[in-house]
Amino acid sequence: MPAPAIPSQARVVIIGGGIAGCSTAYHLAKEGWTDVVLLEQGRLTSGTTWHAAGLVGQMRASRTMTRMSMYGVKLYSELEQETGLATGWKRCGSVNVASRPERLVALKRQLAAARSFGVDVEFITPAEAGKIYPIMRTDDLVGAAWIPGDGKANPTDLTQSLAKGARMRGVKIVEGVRVTGFEIKNGRVVGVRTNAGNIACDYVALCGGQWSRQVGAMAGVSVPLYSAEHFYIVTKKIAGVTPDLPVMRDPDGFIYYKEEVGGLVMGGFEPVAKPWKVDPIPDDFQFQLLPEDWDHFEILMQNAIHRTPCLETAEVRQLLNGPESFTPDGNFILGEAPEVGNFFVAAGFNSAGIANSGGAGRLLAEWIIGGEPSTDIWEVDIRRYAPFNSNRAQLQDRTVESLGLHYAMRWPRQEMVSARPLRRSPLYDRLTAKGARFGQKMGWERPLYFAPGVTGELPYGFEKPAWLAHCLAEQKAVREACAIFDQTSFSKYLLQGRDALKVLQRLSANDMDVPIGRIVYTALLNTRGCFESDLTVMRTGEAEFFIVTGTSQTTRDAHWIRRGIGEDFAVLTDVTGAWSVLSVMGPKAAALFKAVSPDDLSDDAIKPNRFKTIDIGYAQARAARVSYVGGPGFELYVPVEFAALVYDTLVTAGKDFGLRDAGYHAIDALRIEAGRRAFGAELSPVDTPLEAGLMFAVKLTKPDFIGREALLRQKQTGVAKRLAMFALDEPEAFPWGGEGILRDGKPVGEASSAGFSGLLGRAVVMGYVRADRPFEPAALQAGRYELDIAGKRIGLTLLPKPAFVG
Ligand SMILES: Cc1cc2nc3c(=O)[nH]c(=O)nc-3n(C[C@H](O)[C@H](O)[C@H](O)COP(=O)(O)OP(=O)(O)OC[C@H]3O[C@@H](n4cnc5c(N)ncnc54)[C@H](O)[C@@H]3O)c2cc1C
């Protein structure tokens, strides 16, 4: 067969004719970008989309992701009217049931958050659930949620309808053309190579489903996803199964249900998944399935027969086994690849690509057109990963776990256990021997808390955690004596070159033109005046800056800064692995330093926000007078090869000063107590410094920096939300973050962070309170605040200043 004709150039080339590619094409075209070519190696939907079950739910973990799903539901309900092609969309509602008490708590927490995000949800009794879903056994249920706006769609029809909507506006869709490579010039994609010729282009959107890892690799782009076998059964007609039957999810049984032509589609997320160990994924795997595996499906089948006894006698038409790609953290992958400019990705949908693609396609189109994400999409942002995440052994092992976690009981601050340990500080073995319990971030093993002498795992839970006593002892040491934190995982870069200052001044909201030896805390803002990051920057030379940022932001911030360099003469180097960071904090830190260093670290010799190189034992380190937890202390930046020596020196001398090892749970609680904001919680691409109360780190008098105009505008119009700090009125209540904040009974926001304050003897939370613009600071004090913890309302006391000031 001759290869189909393709244009020689296009503004955007989309790779993949599944639902993600078609939705991206539709949304680009809707925004007027019609010079778009979509290439599909097989036929539209022939990859994974054609065999999806088609459940479309709206509840997501965050406000923006929920809004994205709600948009998808709206789009799917209107699309047929617009294109004339049926989508199979049916607003049948969905019931989520709980059969274990802890699941009920999880469900109630989810409902409180969903309500706060604007989803119509209702808590119902088992009897009410039984009325809505009559074929279900309810005697062992403890509660359920009813989400009337959820629904189901026919994935193939929906995708064809999106494709038609794109075509109607001028997008060219070509089937039977495979992308085989890319043209990259000056770090940007400028063309794609295909088996039918080359296309010059300005942008690429890789929407290649499970093929995206291998297609991305052709351009040097890391897309960490891995396929797993994924199953559902389709039955023949069953009495009592009617077309208006809602979708039903029973996460305790790991299963879901959907009605289809009078029978049931029943599938699920088994706790131990089965990766599809095929590498590379064959190009011609189109409209194909994998062999049945009843043994593997058994656990789902047994649970389903328990929940819906009618399945015992139902005739099964098919056990469908189709591969779907999963990611290391269970969220999909969206955005501009940090490795190659104008190369965008939407892939790795973790069996929620039908529900998510409507919104994801719009977000991707907005990002391509606008040059930056239009909202806070950090949890799905491709830049939350680094190239090491594409290691295939890692991905394979993690997929066994991550698929299963979809319906498993999820606990606050639960850690994944597979493919660990990965990145380790030089102190890892020492800290392990001292009882450190680790969490993983950006691949780094980081001590969360120390439980010396305790064997076995401490249990997860929703109430006050088992680790709290250990954590409070660490917090006490920081406030009353001193503690040492291993913060080696901080992301660190060197920005060097003739224009380094010029670049930083353009990107930073604060004034970076400071003498050598100074430290500046600054925001990086986008054009909307919202946070892309917040950095601590040390001026180490005339044309050299040492930049420190959060552990999870290594890729993201490097991408933002490198892009911001533009034509200027400066180079950013990631030096994360070269430096350990040991923070020694607390009122006795100064005395401890005196004991181990001949250098003068007194308040007069080194003022706040200064650094200097000091001798410490036999080693040297850069001592920076900054504190994230509040109070006196230094962050020591130590070349990794000296880290063990410096740590041992401090720990030996520290015995006289009450020095204790402390972990990240303590850091988090202490920084909340001290009112310090965190990126990813209080600071995000939808929050401005005016809203976050961080104008001290912004110099509006500086002539020009990204975000300045937007901030000046917001100063005029006023803000519509303000960050506030609260203490919980009930000392026994334990929030984890994400809980809804109510003012006079009405939802006004969510807790962005929560921690237990040792000083107050109760939990403290931060969160944005929303109100009509202009929302004056004084107006924050009006009203009675409460926090909705799993349906229980706990009184909140507004804290005009942080619980700890220092
Ligand atoms: C059993 C099962 C049940 C599911 N149930 C649901 C559900 O109920 N709800 C839900 O939301 N999701 C569900 N999903 C998930 C959903 O099917 C996927 O997330 C979604 O279809 C992914 O869409 P996509 O466009 O990313 O990928 P695909 O549909 O796989 O599209 C990618 C396309 O890219 C093409 N391509 C790849 N490489 C190239 C190349 N080099 N050149 C040209 N073309 C290329 C492929 O041929 C393919 O057609 C389910 C999945 C499975 C397996």
The ligand as an SDF file (V2000), in Angstrom:
LIG
                    3D

 53 58  0  0  0  0  0  0  0  0999 V2000
   -9.0960   -2.5210   30.2490 C   0  0  0  0  0  0  0  0  0  0  0  0
   -9.0900   -1.0360   30.2390 C   0  0  0  0  0  0  0  0  0  0  0  0
  -10.1590   -0.3350   30.7780 C   0  0  0  0  0  0  0  0  0  0  0  0
  -10.1470    1.0430   30.8010 C   0  0  0  0  0  0  0  0  0  0  0  0
  -11.2320    1.7240   31.3070 N   0  0  0  0  0  0  0  0  0  0  0  0
  -11.2100    3.0710   31.3720 C   0  0  0  0  0  0  0  0  0  0  0  0
  -12.3230    3.7910   31.8990 C   0  0  0  0  0  0  0  0  0  0  0  0
  -13.3220    3.2210   32.2880 O   0  0  0  0  0  0  0  0  0  0  0  0
  -12.2430    5.1420   31.9860 N   0  0  0  0  0  0  0  0  0  0  0  0
  -11.1420    5.8100   31.5770 C   0  0  0  0  0  0  0  0  0  0  0  0
  -11.1090    7.0290   31.7050 O   0  0  0  0  0  0  0  0  0  0  0  0
  -10.0900    5.1640   31.0330 N   0  0  0  0  0  0  0  0  0  0  0  0
  -10.0990    3.8110   30.9200 C   0  0  0  0  0  0  0  0  0  0  0  0
   -9.0340    3.1370   30.3930 N   0  0  0  0  0  0  0  0  0  0  0  0
   -7.8550    3.8920   29.9930 C   0  0  0  0  0  0  0  0  0  0  0  0
   -7.9770    4.4940   28.6090 C   0  0  0  0  0  0  0  0  0  0  0  0
   -8.3130    3.5150   27.6920 O   0  0  0  0  0  0  0  0  0  0  0  0
   -6.6340    5.1230   28.2300 C   0  0  0  0  0  0  0  0  0  0  0  0
   -6.1490    5.9090   29.2860 O   0  0  0  0  0  0  0  0  0  0  0  0
   -6.7780    6.0000   27.0160 C   0  0  0  0  0  0  0  0  0  0  0  0
   -7.4180    5.3170   25.9930 O   0  0  0  0  0  0  0  0  0  0  0  0
   -5.4160    6.4690   26.5740 C   0  0  0  0  0  0  0  0  0  0  0  0
   -5.5830    7.2560   25.4390 O   0  0  0  0  0  0  0  0  0  0  0  0
   -4.3350    7.7770   24.6230 P   0  0  0  0  0  0  0  0  0  0  0  0
   -4.8480    8.6350   23.5520 O   0  0  0  0  0  0  0  0  0  0  0  0
   -3.3600    8.3310   25.5780 O   0  0  0  0  0  0  0  0  0  0  0  0
   -3.6360    6.4430   24.0780 O   0  0  0  0  0  0  0  0  0  0  0  0
   -4.0170    5.4960   22.8110 P   0  0  0  0  0  0  0  0  0  0  0  0
   -5.4740    5.3030   22.6930 O   0  0  0  0  0  0  0  0  0  0  0  0
   -3.2110    4.3090   22.9430 O   0  0  0  0  0  0  0  0  0  0  0  0
   -3.5500    6.3870   21.6200 O   0  0  0  0  0  0  0  0  0  0  0  0
   -2.1770    6.5480   21.2920 C   0  0  0  0  0  0  0  0  0  0  0  0
   -2.0370    6.3720   19.8130 C   0  0  0  0  0  0  0  0  0  0  0  0
   -0.7420    6.7580   19.4120 O   0  0  0  0  0  0  0  0  0  0  0  0
   -0.4270    6.0020   18.2730 C   0  0  0  0  0  0  0  0  0  0  0  0
    1.0220    6.0400   18.0830 N   0  0  0  0  0  0  0  0  0  0  0  0
    1.9740    5.5730   18.9260 C   0  0  0  0  0  0  0  0  0  0  0  0
    3.1930    5.7390   18.3940 N   0  0  0  0  0  0  0  0  0  0  0  0
    3.0220    6.3390   17.1960 C   0  0  0  0  0  0  0  0  0  0  0  0
    3.9180    6.7650   16.1920 C   0  0  0  0  0  0  0  0  0  0  0  0
    5.2430    6.5970   16.3190 N   0  0  0  0  0  0  0  0  0  0  0  0
    3.4060    7.3530   15.1000 N   0  0  0  0  0  0  0  0  0  0  0  0
    2.0700    7.5160   14.9640 C   0  0  0  0  0  0  0  0  0  0  0  0
    1.1880    7.1040   15.8670 N   0  0  0  0  0  0  0  0  0  0  0  0
    1.6520    6.5350   16.9930 C   0  0  0  0  0  0  0  0  0  0  0  0
   -0.9280    4.6150   18.6280 C   0  0  0  0  0  0  0  0  0  0  0  0
   -1.1160    3.8150   17.5040 O   0  0  0  0  0  0  0  0  0  0  0  0
   -2.2020    4.9340   19.3740 C   0  0  0  0  0  0  0  0  0  0  0  0
   -3.3390    4.8270   18.5720 O   0  0  0  0  0  0  0  0  0  0  0  0
   -9.0310    1.7430   30.3090 C   0  0  0  0  0  0  0  0  0  0  0  0
   -7.9570    1.0410   29.7530 C   0  0  0  0  0  0  0  0  0  0  0  0
   -7.9810   -0.3280   29.7150 C   0  0  0  0  0  0  0  0  0  0  0  0
   -6.8340   -1.0650   29.1210 C   0  0  0  0  0  0  0  0  0  0  0  0
  1  2  1  0
  2  3  1  0
  2 52  2  0
  3  4  2  0
  4  5  1  0
  4 50  1  0
  5  6  2  0
  6  7  1  0
  6 13  1  0
  7  8  2  0
  7  9  1  0
  9 10  1  0
 10 11  2  0
 10 12  1  0
 12 13  2  0
 13 14  1  0
 14 15  1  0
 14 50  1  0
 15 16  1  0
 16 17  1  0
 16 18  1  0
 18 19  1  0
 18 20  1  0
 20 21  1  0
 20 22  1  0
 22 23  1  0
 23 24  1  0
 24 25  2  0
 24 26  1  0
 24 27  1  0
 27 28  1  0
 28 29  2  0
 28 30  1  0
 28 31  1  0
 31 32  1  0
 32 33  1  0
 33 34  1  0
 33 48  1  0
 34 35  1  0
 35 36  1  0
 35 46  1  0
 36 37  1  0
 36 45  1  0
 37 38  2  0
 38 39  1  0
 39 40  1  0
 39 45  2  0
 40 41  1  0
 40 42  2  0
 42 43  1  0
 43 44  2  0
 44 45  1  0
 46 47  1  0
 46 48  1  0
 48 49  1  0
 50 51  2  0
 51 52  1  0
 52 53  1  0
M  END
$$$$
